[in-house]
Amino acid sequence: MLEEQVRDRLNWAGNYEYAARQIVVPASLAELQQTVAGARQVGVLGSRHSFNGIADSAGTLVSLEALPPGIDLDTDARTVTVGAAVRYGILAEHLQRRGFALHNLASLPHISVGGAIATATHGSGNGNGNLATAVVGLELVTADGEVRTVRKGDSDFEALVVGLGALGVVHRVTLRVEPAFNVRQDVFTGVAWDAVLADFDAAMSAAYSVSLFTDWTEGSIGQAWLKSRMDDARGVPEVFYGGTPADRALHPVPGVAADHCTRQLGVPGPWSDRLAHFRLAFTPSNGDELQSEYLVGREHAVAAIQAVRALAPKITPLLLVSEVRSMAADRLWLSSNYHRDGIGLHFTWKPQQAAVEAVLPDIEAALAPFSARPHWGKLFTAGAAALAPLYPRFDDFKALAGRMDPEGKFRNPFLDRTVFGTA
């Protein structure tokens, strides 16, 4: 068993330093069980792409990267079981070679399966649930060091999937897969805001996945990225709400070279190299950015977008870019899309944390009438009192955590502030 030193105490963005006394890297399930059972407080690291303290612990942090990836494809059941530390891009390449696919990917293929699921991280598409909706089974180490396996349909399954790290250390995940498919990616520029907002549902339904990139200031959206399945009868529009196809590959952030982006210009290719925005072979930036995101019901999409546009004088000077995406409803208790189809209003900020944190209350106040739920892994200010009314099963989740972890082994200041309300 290895222990990482101070050099590895920062998250991906470099804006958060972990407070844990030690970071342990078990090489086997038995070592993981021993670590969890013996720790007074413990947390688990994924790819460190969270921008807050959700993965931290005052005691021991566990990295699962040394555990065997164990990618096990069951072609008959159409499932794949994989170590929670495996990056989505690695899993996607493996599945593509075997002729299978996941239903969606997040913008970064570098994030870990376990961490993305635990925070309800998502891709895009009106008909596509977030990444956690592909889960059909979990294996986790509980507070006493025992291994518990749950399957879809079991008691507590819908609470455990988006577990925020508060219920145990998930070390293996079983995901639903489907036959592999090809995708083309087309980028349109000069898309008119007014035209999109007048026909928003149709605009977001124009492809398997639609992303709108903007800085909120102009009458036109900066870029619209359409990811279209080649087996989809909808085809690809020649013009998209006043926007025309880009004549070269583009990065979502204006002025940045597109070398690290996935293939564009309508060239068909495997889902594994199109559904994410960035290529696995490259880190899209040095992490020198911050992120926030708020998700609202799709019925409030236009009003919520207009509310954010009204804040452009405060928001835009701090932005690298914003992205608007859509996703389907699900039944996972602490998912941002629990029982509602939604859109995500994402903000990629310049690395100016004090200024960003100063503007977040304004954004949250503007979106409060729409019951906006923040992404669990990104920057936001709301505490448990504000979040509890947004999730019908919030109190049930807290009660389950009390039963599974009565001594609070998996709790930390972030969870105390946002879930348990004891900060």
N, C-alpha and C positions, 0 to 999 in steps of 0.2 A: 504494500500500500504506500502510495506516494503522498507527500504533502507539498503543495505549492506555496511559494513565498510571496513577499510583498509585491513583487513585480506584476502579479496577476490579480491584484485587488481592485482594479478598475473595470467598469463595464465597457461595452463596445464604444460608446460615445465619449467616454472619459469624463462624464459629468457626475458620476456616482462612484464613491469608493466604499467597498464592502467593509462592514464593521466586524465581521467574524474573526475570532481569534486564530482560526486555522481553516485551510481549505484542503480537504482530503479527497484523494482520487482512488477509490477502491477498484480493484482489478477483477472482482468476482461478485456474484450476488451474495455469497456468504460474508464477504468483507463489508458489503453495503449494509446487510442486516446487522452485523456487529457494530458498525459505526452508528447507525440510527438507534439501536437499542441502548448503547452506552452513552449517548449524548444527552445533555440536559436540554439543549436547544439545538435545532438543526434545520438547515435549509438546503435547497438543491439548485445548482446553477445549470442553465441551459447554454445557449450560445451567447449569453450576456448582452442580448439586444434590448432588454428592458431599460427604460430611461429613469426608473425610480427604484425604490428598495424592495420591490415585491419578492425578489429571490434572496434577500439577505437574511442573516441570522446573527444574534448576539453571541452564539456559541460556535458551532461547526458548520461550514459550508461543504457540501458534497458535489463534486463534479463527476458525472457519469461517463466521461469521454473515454476512459480506459476499459469500460465494460465491453464485451464482444457485441458488435452491431447485430449479429444474428438475424439477418433479413431472411424471413421464411415466407415464401409465396405459396399459397394454397390455391391452385388454379381452379379446382372444383368448387370451392366455397367462394372464390373471388375475394379473397382477403390476403393481406400481407401483415405479418407480425414482425416488429422491428424494435431495436433498442431505442429508448427515448432520446438519447443524445445524438442519434443519426441526423444529419442535416437533410432537409427536404430535397435539395439538389442531388445529393448522393442517392437517396431513395428513388427519385424520379428517373435518374439514369439507369438504375438497376431494373426498375419496372419496364421502362421503354425497351430495354434489351430483351425482356421476356414477353413483350407484346401486351403489356398492361399499362394502366394509367390511374392516377388519382383524379378526382373530379375538379380540383383546382389547386393553385399554388398562390402563396403570398407574393408581394413584389420582390422580396429577397429570397432566393433559394438557399441562403446561407444559414437560416435559422433552424433550430432543432425542433424535431417533431414534438417532444414532450413539452417544451416551453411554449410553443405556438398554441398547442391544444389547451394548455392550462390557462391561457389568457384570452381565449376565443379569437385569436388572430385569423384574418380572413384574406381572401382574394377578392374577386369581383364577379358580378353577374346576377341579374334579377332572379334567376332560377337556382343559384348556387349558394348553399349554406356555407358557413365559415369552415375552416379546416377541421375543427373539432367534430363537425357533423359526420365526418367519415369514420369516426371511431365506433367500433363494434365490440371492443374488449380492452381491458386495462389490467396490468399486473403491477401492484404497488406494495411497498414496504411500509407497514403501519408503525405507529409510535412505539409499539413494544418490540419491533424488529421482525414481526411475522410477515409472511407474504400473503396477500389477499388478491384473488383473481375475480374480476367482475365482467359480465357479458351484458350486451344490450338486452334489456328486458328484466334484468335483475334489480332487486331493490337497491336504491341509492345510485344506480348507474348514471342517471341524468344529473345528479349532483356531483359525482366524482370526476366527470370528464373535464369540465371547466372548474378545476379545483383550486386554482390560485396558489398551489403549493401548501394549502392549509390542512389537507387531509392525509397526507402521506407522500412518500417519494415514489412517483410513477417511474418505473424503469423499463417496462415493455408496453408496447401499444399495438393493438390489432386494428387495421384500417380496411374499409371497404375499397375495392378497386374495380375497374371496368376495362373493357378492351381499349387498347391504345388508339389514339386518334390524332389527326394532323390539324394544325392551326395556322392561319395566316394572320399577320399583325399589320394593321394599317394605321398610320398617324395622320390626322387632319389638323390643319392650322386655320386660324381665322374663324372659328366657330362662334356664332352669335349667341350671347347669353339669353337675350330675349326670346329667340327662336327655340332654344332648348327648354327654357322654363315654361314656354307656352305649350310644349308637347313633351314634358319631362319623361313620363313613363315610356313613351315610344322611343325617345332618344336613348334611354338606358337599356332598352330591349333590342337595340339595333344589332347587337352581336352577342356572342356567348359571354364576353366580358367587355365592359366599357369603363374607361377611366377618363375623367376630365381633369386636366391640370391647369391651374390658374393662379394668379396673384391677387385676384378679387378687384382690381382697380379699373379695368377697361370694360368696354361694351362687348368685347369678344373674349372667349375662353382661349387661353394660350394654346393648348393642344388637347385633342381627343384621341385616345388610343383605343382602337377596336380590335379585339382578338376574336376571330371568327373560326368556328370549326368547319373543316372542309366537308363534313357530312351534313351540314346545316343548310336547309333549303332557302334560308333568308338571303344568302349572298352578301355582297359588300356594296354599300352605296357608292356612287361616283362622287356625290357631294353630300356632306354631312352638316345640315343646318347652317348653310352658308360657308362652311369650311371646305377647303380643297386638300387633296392628298399632298403630303410633304414630298418633296423631290429628293430628299436625302434623309438618312437616319438621324433621329433627334434624341437628345437626352431630355428628361422631364424638366430639369433645371436649365433655363435659358443660358446659352453661352458655354455650357459644359459639353465636351466631346462625347459622342455616343458610343465610343469603343466598347464600353462595358455593358451596353444594353443588349437585350435579346433582339434577334433578327426582325427587321421591319420591311417596309416597302412591298408588302403583300406577298412575300416569298413564302410558300407553304413549307412547313416543317413539323417535327414531332412536338406534341404538347409539352414535353419536358424542356423544350428550348424556346417556348413562346409564352406560356401562361405567366411566368414571372416576368418582371420588367428588366431584371438584370441577370447577367450570366454568372454561373457558379464559378467559372475559372478566374473571375476577377472580383475583388472587393470593390463595390461601387463608389466608396469614398473612404476616407481615413476615419470615419466615425465622427467627423468634426461637424456635428449637427445635433439638434434636439427634435423631438417629435411629440405631438399631442394628437388626439383624435376623439371625436364625439359622434355617436351614432344615434340617429333619430328614426322614428317610424316613417315609412315611405310616404304615407299620406301627408306628412308634414314637410316633405323634402323641399318644395319650392319656397315655402315660408321660411324654413330654416336657412336656406341658401341666401335668401334676401336679407335675413337678419345678420348674417356674417358679412355680406357685401357692404352693409351699412357701417361696419366697423373697419373697413379697409384703411382709413387713415392711421389707425392704431396698429393694425395687423401687418400691413404690407411692408413697412420698413424693417420688420424683424424676420420676414419670410425668405426662405429659399424657393419654396413652391408649396402649393396646396393641391390636394387630390380629392375628388369626389368619386365614390364608388357605391355600388349597390350590392345587397346580399339578401338571401332568403331567410325566412323565419325558421326557428328550431325550438326544441323542447329542453334545452340544457339550462339548468337553473340560473346560473350567473353569466350566461351568454348575453352579449350586448344585443342579440336578436331574439331573445326569448319571447316566443309567441308573437313576433311582429316582423314583417318584411321591413327592411331598412336601407338607409344610406349612411355612409361614413364620410364625415367631413374631417379630412386629415391635414395636419399642418407640419411641414418640415421646416424647422426654425434654424436661423443662424445660431451659432454657439454663444448666445448672450442670455444666460439662464436667468439672471435677476430681472432683466427687461421682459423676458418671456413670461416668467411667473407673475409679473405685475399685470400683464394683459389677460391672463387666463381667467380671472374672475369676471372680466367684462364679457368674454366669449361665453362662459358658463351661464351668466345671467341672461344674455341674449337668447340662448338656446333652452333655458329652463322651461319656457311655456310648451316646449315640444318633448319634454321628458327625455332629454339627451343623456345617454349613458356613455361615460368615458371609457376608452380602451384601457384595460387594467394594467398594461405594461408601459404606458406612456405618461407624460406629465399632465397632471390635473390637480385641482385644489379641493374638490368636494370630499367630505368625510362621510362616515357611516350614516349620520342623521339625514343627510341629503340623498345618499344613494339608496337607502333601504326602501323608500316608497317606489323606486323605479323597478324593483325586482320582486314580483309576487312571491317568490320562494326564498327571499333573503333571510327571514327568520328561521325557516326550515334548514337552510344551509348552516347557519350559526349553531342551531341545535345539533345537527349532525356532527359538526366539528367538535362540539363539546363532548359528544359521546365517543368519537374516534380518537380525540386528542385531549383528554380531560386535564392534563397538566400543561397544555399550551406549548408543547415541544416545537410545533411547526409555526408558531406565531412570531411576529416581528413587529417593529413600530409601524411599518406600512399597513399591515393587516389590522393592527389595533386601531389605526386611524380610519381606515376605509371600510372595514367589515365589522369588527367586534366593538368599535365605539368606545374603547377604553383609553385611548391616547389622551 
